[in-house]
Amino acid sequence: MKNELSPAFREAQFEPRQSTSRYIADALRSAIVEGTLLPGEPLRQDAIARQFSVSAIPVREAFRQLDSEGWVTIEQNRGASVSLQSPDEAREIYEIRASLESLAIGIAIERHTDATLAEARELLEAAANEPDPALYVVRNEQFHMSLYAPAERPHLMELIGTMHRRGERYLRLKFGMPTFKGQSDAEHEAILQALHARDTEAAQTLVARHLLATGELVYRFLHDAQKQAHASQPKKRRRSSTTAKSA
């Protein structure tokens, strides 16, 4: 069956008061991040409704939510599909994150306590030691958010959380590059050290540099992949043309 999610997704634990549509949206988002649902893959509303034993209404609501977050594309007369990965979108997401998160850490730094810094340390180590790509995405977000939580700026935190969710599928690409994963962990360590030193300028610079570098890395990866895909298309057409003439 198309769009068949693994039992792990269907049995995932969600907050008890989440609506059915939110439950479905979270499961589909996780499937996209983990690669169970691929870019461009159609999402069959009826099949997903049967899978979750619900009507079509909450599935449509889940599609709309994911469309607003950039995970799904809804086209008239064609339905929903997993959004294609875009190098420009990836870079922009990380540019926005760099701006928001450097602001947040600047506000939070003087409000950190020994307890909040210890919590950030635990989350950093959990992310650094996490081998599972899906869980790494979660650990990474938890660490970043712990850096900013003492700022007590709920609207700012909401915006940052939204951009984290928009960037999850792109972060997974970086996780697949072990060298850069190690570099990212080292950058996290440097940011945390700046927090301990109460060095606002260094903390803001390190956060922004870390995020902008990630955006550029993912941009280059996707841009090169698109160039290779386009370069291979004429060759295929030429081979088809040659075959036709030979026949």
Secondary structure as GFF3:
##gff-version 3
##sequence-region A 1 247
A	DSSP	alpha_helix	7	10	.	.	.	ID=ss1
A	DSSP	alpha_helix	20	34	.	.	.	ID=ss2
A	DSSP	beta_strand	42	43	.	.	.	ID=ss3
A	DSSP	alpha_helix	45	52	.	.	.	ID=ss4
A	DSSP	alpha_helix	56	69	.	.	.	ID=ss5
A	DSSP	beta_strand	72	75	.	.	.	ID=ss6
A	DSSP	beta_strand	79	82	.	.	.	ID=ss7
A	DSSP	alpha_helix	87	108	.	.	.	ID=ss8
A	DSSP	three_ten_helix	109	111	.	.	.	ID=ss9
A	DSSP	alpha_helix	114	128	.	.	.	ID=ss10
A	DSSP	alpha_helix	133	148	.	.	.	ID=ss11
A	DSSP	three_ten_helix	149	151	.	.	.	ID=ss12
A	DSSP	alpha_helix	154	175	.	.	.	ID=ss13
A	DSSP	alpha_helix	178	196	.	.	.	ID=ss14
A	DSSP	alpha_helix	200	246	.	.	.	ID=ss15
###
